[in-house]
Amino acid sequence: MSSKKISKIEVQKKRKNRYSIYLDEEFAFGLDQDVLLKFGLCKGDELSEKKIEEILALEEKKTAKERAFRFLSYRDRSEKEIVDKLKEIGYKDSIVGWVLSELKRLKLIDDARFAVSFAKSKIVSKPMGEYLLRRELLNKGISEKHILIAIEKAYQEKDQKTVAAELTKKQVKRYENLETRKAKKRLSDLLLRRGFSWDVINDVLEGMDI
């Protein structure tokens, strides 16, 4: 099996924690400092093809995990969001699976926790009913078991009727110049788009003076 000699290891100018590795006087690849130290690489080392594959495999795992960390730095994410993002970048299934395992080990992702947090924040930022909330959670890849718990907790402080009524009160002024029937139709359509059931919509609109 052929091997190549490390002819130079050079710190990269723009990223001081990364190193450029030269094999047989030619640039071969860049490595994170941790990967370099993990394999104890030094100038003059002979690397077999198998060893180079091992080094690059660890480098790929590390960069994929760092991508996931950055993605999580903006807000909490579901497992599906992490998977979709890494696959979109181009990482293969084995790397994505390894990253997920690491994130779970570090307790950085948890679909049960995510579902509750996401549901509660949605009720505040964009008041909605169970149907729409369920659909959004499904789109995030959340299981039915976690969805049921998240929905229950989302409406603990305010039930769906209260959420719908508060939303309606905020919107009703927009239609004050319309006749009652048209105003109620507009409000009904809004509540329906927001995922409220017909029962909730009827209860809210019948109890309002429009």
Secondary structure, DSSP 8 states (H G I E B T S, - for coil): --EEEEEEEEE-SS-TTEEEEEETTEEEEEEEHHHHHHHT--TT-EEEHHHHHHHHHHHHHHHHHHHHHHHHHHS---HHHHHHHHHHHT--HHHHHHHHHHHHHTT---HHHHHHHHHHHHHHHS---HHHHHHHHHHTT--HHHHHHHHHHHTSSS-HHHHHHHHHHHHGGGGTTS-HHHHHHHHHHHHHHTT--HHHHHHHHHTS--
